Amino acid sequence: MASTPKRQPTYPLSYSSRHKPRRWPLVLRFVKGAIHAEILLPVVLHSAWAAFIVYLNNLTDGDLALPNGIIPSLSIVVGLMLVFRNQTSYDRFWTGRQQLTSIVTGVRNLTRSFLLSSSPPNRAATAAERAETDHAVCTLIAMLYAVKNHLRADWGSSFSIIRNEGDEEETSSTSAHSLLRATHHSFSTFLPNALSPPAPPLSPSIALPPSYTPIFTPHFTHLLHRGLSLPLSLTLTLERHINYMQRRLGLAPPLASSLSTQVANLTASFSAMETIRLTPLPIAHLIHTKQVLALYCAVIPLGLVADMAYWAIPVAMIVCFTLYGIEGIGRQLEDPFGRDRNDIRMDDIVEDVRVEVEVMLEEWRKGEDWFADLGGGSGGDSAMGGSVADVEGWEQSQENTRQSSLL
């Protein structure tokens, strides 16, 4: 029996907008995307504690019951701490998503500007100039993957150590370079194969995925082994291309300044995401939240056992499930750049932008209508296939219409 062909995504944002149909209502979901597995242990322990309190209360004829005013007093404190915990965590999640949007916007804008300004004003672009533009756009695609994988490591490089045969056991200095052996999503072949010369020699302790080889031109050398992150290194390549466009392609200084500002915005957004990744909540707050939550859940059976007897056990379990679930959600949202179901869908977002940029790049390589006058090499004056005469004629017609309306 022939296998069913895999459906290829063809519409915009096909990766990040896809959703599986829900076979079960959310109220009945206990595994995928749920927090139950992380809070199972504390809920079970508190339920056992509640059963122990009910047992002792029966042995002592109800002497373990506490006054009813204690639980409401503690409820105010627990509620305020959990609200602060979740609000802070979601703010980190939403800020990370906004900064990722800023990076996506910058990549789209720079791609459009690089392709539409790829030819000098009065002549066709040479093969070397077109290769330079091609390489700059590929660097923008690499920027997306570099940011994603950098954020999924602990401190800097997202690449594992690839040790040569015969090396000695890993030392502390080598492990410092590894930072975190990230099991990151492998880079897809988004770079042209024969675009640039082979990469220069790398550090003996760090090797990069083969997909990155085409971006290492003589103008660029990664310094991961010395602590320089790859996204920041790629911004140097982008800035160099802007200077190249200004010197060789006749790019106007105001437009060059605007493009440099967009590269600076890429760096600012990446730094903001890095700050979220490397700045956890204060440990004192986390410790006190856990202790207060455990104390409150331990006191609940003592306040309920006098009036509810054995029913205090399931009620205490439900309360613990609710409070520990809220705290667990805040803990998951605190670092939104991972691969959990509740994290930002960085893989899908990056893939969608890669598809967009690759489509524009392929159309530019073929010299389609969008880029026929600029990137296609004919050296025209308009950006989307229209001439200056067309624009001037439209402006004249608008002026005539305005004069007629005044008369």
N, C-alpha and C positions, 0 to 999 in steps of 0.2 A: 504494500500500500504506500503510495507516494505521500511524502510528508507535506503538510500545508505550508506554502511559501510564507515567509515572514513579511508582514506588512511594513513597508517603508514609509516613514513620516515625510509628508510633503507640505504641510501647511506651516505658517510661521509659529514659532514657540511650540513646536510639536513635542519636544521633550518635557518642558516644564509645565505644559498644560494638560498632559495626559493623566488620567485618573482611572483606576480600576473601579468597576461597579461594586457597590457595597452589598454583599450577600446577606449580611447580618446588620441589624440596627446597632448603632454605636453603644447603646446601653447594654448590649449583649457581647461586646468585644472585650476580651480579657488578655489577648496576647499581642497582636501586631499594633504597635503604636500606643499601647497601654502602659501604665506605670506599675501594674500589679506585681510583676516579678521583683522589682526593686524594693517594694514595701512589704513583701510577704513575711519576711523574718520578724520585723518589729510588731506587725499586727498579730502574728501567732504568739509571740512572747507576751504581749500585753493581754491577749485573750487567756493564756495560761495563768497569768497573774490574777486576772479577774476571777477565774474559776477557783484559784487558791484562796482569794479573799472571801468568796461566797462560802467555801468549805469552812474556813476559820470562823466566819460569822455564825454559822450554824452550830459550831462547837461551843462558842462563847455566848450563845443566846442573844446575839445582836449587839454586842458591846463594841464592835469595830466601826459602827456607822459614824460618819462625820457630820457636822452641821451643814445644812443646805446652802449657807451663804459662801462657803469656800469655793465651790466650783464656779459660780458666776464671776467671782473676783479674779480667778485665774484665767477665765475665758477671755476677758478683755485684753490681758497681756498677750496671750497666745494669738489672738486674732490680729492684734497690731503687728506682732513680729512676722506672722505669715503674710500679711498684706505687704509689708515692706519687702520681704524676701521675694515674693512673686512679682511685685511691681518693678523692682530693680532688675530681676532676671529678664523680664519681658522687654524692658527698656534696652538692655544689652542685645537681645534678639532683634528688635526692630531697628536699632541703630546699625547693627551689622548688615541687615538687609538693605537699608538705605545706602550704606557705603558701597555695597556690592552693586547697587543700581548706578551709583555715581561712576564706578569703574566701567560698567557696561556702556553707559552713555559716553564716557570718554573714548572708549575703544571704537564705538560706532562713529563718533565725530571725527576722530583722527583718521580712521580708515577712509571715510568719504573725502576728507581734505587731501590726504596723501594721493589718492587715485585721481582726483579731479585737478590736481596741481602737479601732475607728473611730467608735464612737457613744458619746455621754455616757450615764451610768447610767440616767437617768430620762426620756429623750426620744429621739426619732428624730434622726438626724444631718441637718443641713441640706445643701443642695446645695453650698455653699461648703466645708463640712467634708468632705464626700465627695470633692470635687475636690482638696482638700489631701491626703487620704490617697492618692488615685489618683496624684497627682503624686509623692508620696514613694516609692511602690512603683516607679514608672517611673524615678525617680532611682536606685534600687537596681539596676535592669537596666542603666542607663547606667554605673553603677559598674563592672560586670563588663567592659564594652567599653573603658571608659577605662583600667582597669588593664592590660588586654591590650595595647592600642595604645601606652600609655605605655612599657611594658617593651620594646616592639619598636622604639623610637626610641633614640637614643644618650644623650641627657641629660635631656630633659624632655618637651616637647610631641611628640605623635606626628602632628601635622598639618603638611601641607606649606604653604609660603607661596603664597597666591593673590594675585598681583600685579595691581593695577589697570592698565587701559590708560593709556599715557602715562607710567608710572613710569620712573624712571631705572634704569640697570643696577643689579643687586643689589650692595649694599655689604657690607663686612665685618660691620657691625652687624646688617644684615638676615639675613645668612647665619648669624649666631650665634643668631638666633631660630629659624631653620629647623631647626637641630640635625642632623636627619637627615630627608631627604625620604622618609618611610616609605611604602612601597607596601603599606600595611596593608589588611586586609580591610575593605571598606566596611561601614558600620554599617547593619544592617537596620532596617526601620521598626518598632521596638519601642515607640515612644512614641505616645500618642494625638495625633491631628492638631489637635484644637481644645481642648486642655486648658488652655493658658496664653496670655497675650498674646504678641505678637512679641518676639523677643530685643532687648535694648538694643543701642545702637551698639557695634560691636566695634572693635578696633584696626585701622587701615587696612592693616596688613601681615599679619594673621592672620585667617583665616575658618574657621569650623567647618562640618562636614557638616550638611546640612539636618535630619537626624534628631535633632540635639541641640537644635533650636530650642525644642521644647515645655518643656524643663527650665529655660530661662532666664526665670524669673519676675522680678518686681520685687525679690524678696528675694535674687536670685542673679545675679552677674555674673562671668564667667570673667576671669581675669587671666593668661592664657597669655603674652601679650606682655610681661608683667612678671616672668615666671619662676615663677609659681605653677602647679603641676601640676593638671590637671583632677580626678584622683581625690581629692586633698586638698580641692579646692573643693567636691566633691560631699559630702564628709563634713560640711562646714559646713551644707549643706542638710538632711542627715539629722538632725544635732543640733538644728537649728532646728525641725524637725517634732516631735521628741521634746518640746521645750519647749512647742510648740503643743498637743500632746496633754495635757500636764500642766496647762496653763492653761485650755484650752477644753473638752477632752473628759473631764476628771476622772481622768486617769491617776494611779494611786497612785505616790507618790514612790519606793518600793522598786523597782517595775517600771520607772519612768523611769530610775533609776540603773542597772538591769540592761541596759536598751537602750543607754544611753550607754556602758557598758562594752563592749558588742558593737561599737559604732561605733569605739571606741578599738582594739579587736582588729582590725577591718578595716584601720585605719591602720597598726598594728604589722605585720600580715602583708604589706601592700603595701610598707612600708619595708624589710622583710627581703628581699622579692623584688627591690626596687630595689638593695639592697646587693649581691646576687648579680650583678645585671646590670652594675653599675658598678665592681666590684672584681675585676679579672683577677688571675691568678696573677702573682707577682713576675717581672719581666722577666729578672732574673738567673737564676732557676730555669729559665725557658723556654729561654734561650740555652744554658745549660750542658747541659740535657737534649738539645737538638738536636746540640750539638757532640760530646758523649759518644756518642750514638747513631751519628752519622756516623763517628766514629773507630773504634768497635767494628766496624761493618759494613765499614770499609775494611781492618781488620786480619784479618778472617775469612779471606779468600782466601790471605793469607800463611801462615796456620796450617794450611790444608787442602791447599794445592797439592802438598806433598811426598808425601802419602799417596794423594790422590785424583786428581791430574792434572786432566784436563778435567772430571771430575765436580765439581770444586770450584766451577765456575760455577753450575750449577743449585742446588747446596746453599747457596751464598752468597745466591743470589736468594731462596730460600725463607726463609732466616733474616731477610733484610732485609724481606721481605714481612710476616713475622710481627711483628717489632719495630716497624716503622713503622706497621703497622695498629693495634697496641695504642696507640701514641702518638696516632694520628689519631682513634681513638675517644674518648680523653680530651679531645682538643681540641674535638670536637663537643659533648660533654656539658658543657663548661665554661660555655656560655651556653645554657640549656635553653628559652629563651622565643622562639625563632625559628620558622621554618616547615619546617625539615628533618624528614625522616622520623624521625630519632632524637630530636627535641625533644619537649617536653610537648605533648600535643594540646590546646592552649588553645582553639583555634577550636571544636572539638567539645564540650569541656567547657562553655564559655560558652554555646553554643547550647542544650545540654541544660538548663542552669539557666534560661535565658531562657524556654524552653518551659514549665518547671514554674511559674515565677513568673507568666507570662502566663495560664496555665490558672487559677491561684488568683485572679488579678485579674479575669478574665472571670466566674468564678463569683461573686465578690463583687459585681461590677457588676450581675449578674442577680438577686442576692439569693437564691442557692440555700440549701439546708438547712444547709450548713456555716456560713454567715454570716447565717442568717435572723434570729437573735436579737441579733447584734451589728452586723456591717457592713451587714446588710440594712435597718436602720433601725427595727426594732421595739423596740429598747432593752431587750432581755431581759438576763438575768443570767448565762447560761451561755455557754460558748465554742463548743460543737459541737451546739447544738440542745436540750440538756437543761436543765431548770429547776432552781432551787435546791431546790424541794420534792422533786424526784426524788433529788437528792444526799443531802438530809437523810433521806429514807426509806431509802435504801440504807445510810447510816451507822447508822440505828437498827436495821435488820435485822442488820447485822454485830454490833452490840452485843448484841442478843438472842441471837444464835448463840454469842457468847463466854460470856455468862452461863449459857446452857444447858450448855455444855461444862464449866464449872466445877462445876455442880451434879451 
